[in-house]
């Protein structure tokens, strides 16, 4: 029996459904998922509840914003991020969800409303493993075939930034994905039900089956109010800031580290949740975590929590390009720019297929897990948008490479031996229809707030993070000393032409119960 690391006790109490410190047992009002309605009051309530599901005291901001539909918050002078998600509008929250597996998944179209939180408990059902108290999602029982034996492999692929409508718009270019869709279970009403709709929040929710207000990952950029220091949600590639058990953790514990568990991706915010806590939960580095580092030009890991096979660690991406090469007319001049091309997907799948083959995935009676983030679509969507030739080409590349992964899984476990789950963490907006205010700078909002509330010292706004976080950290004491409050700021922001609604921390906390 493997021993537990010291900080594991708080997580493990959740396995028994126990009440654990810092984890709320109640839920905010469920409401209805945002859709098409002209009732502004109804939408405001829905959006408030979505923010409440992702509110974590000390981590969430004090002012939370929803842009007007079609409006996009940006950082000035950043050519790589012209299309920013994070909003509650359909283009950001409608996501694809496919389950496929001969003998394990029923074929059909399912129109029940589902969310990210339903994926982890569905995997748990496939593996016949009990779920912890934090896992508030519902297993997608209607699409499970109740096979006598669990699949030998479960493969979860998160297509970062993929909108649901891609499966209609590019139907002729996606033979692999459409085969999975048509021969498997397609959930036509899968939506994100929290805000902001971001990579870090999405992957943590997919992996844990928990609301962000429980797992604690509430933004792409976290801000420590005590130290006044920002960081990503997983500094030093550590999973310590993820406060709920993941499906990888559950299976690691259930099999005492004997299952092969692979988490792969291109950023810590996506890869760490998929890999789970690894050896920082169970004292064995049995979990593989492979994260691509653009500066290094290859795969890296956190050696304290995970392992990285040498054949992956020694594989550098520069084997795929030479200086001066182009992709659709865009020069590839370093490994970071390669990330914004379909060529990187080939490199990523090369590593994934190697791990499937060399780690003997699916070769024994213990089912194995592969959880991968494919981020190239997101990089391309941010820069060139969902209607670009670049996005269409990358989708074709991704579809082809996913076919290679499916082939490797078939070779490893047979036609009936694996289940594939395809989902996205969020969508992406298109080109704004109205040019005026359609793209606005977060820095301009900060300047406007300071002009109105703190014109002399201009330090009421402490931090704003990623524009897509749609959150401001405010010095409440200073604001109140100046004769104002959070409600004053929210009211002022709602009057701006590109802001649909603004909420205070107090409003969100009251609904969240935190």
Buried (B, 14 or more C-beta within 10 A) or exposed (E): EBEBBEEBEEBBBBBEEEEBEEBBEEBBEEBEBBBEEEEEEBBBBBBBBBBBBBBBEEBBBBBBBBBBBBBBBBBEEEEEBBBBBBBBBBBBBBBBBBBBBBBBBBBEEBEEBBBBBBBBBBBBBBBEBEBBBBBBBBBBEEBBBEBEEBBBBBBBBBBBBBBBBBBEBBEEBBEBBBBBBEBBBBBBBBBBBBBBBBBBBBBBBBBBBBBBBBBBBBBBBBBEBEEEEBEBBBEEBBBEBBBBBBBBBBBBBBBEBBBBBBBBBBBBBBBBBBBBBBBBBBEBBBBBBBBBBBEEBBBBBBEEBBBBBEEBBEBEBEEBBEEEBEBBEBEBEBBBBBBBBBBBBBBBBBBBBBBBEEBEBBEEEBBBBBBBBBBBBBBBBBBBBBEBEBBBBBBBBBBBBBBBBBEBBBEBBBEBBBBBBBBBBBBBBBBBEEEEBBBBBBEBBBEEBBEBBBEEEEEBBBBBBBBBBBBBBBBBEBBEEBEBBBEBBBEBBBEBEBBBBBBBBEBBBBBBBB
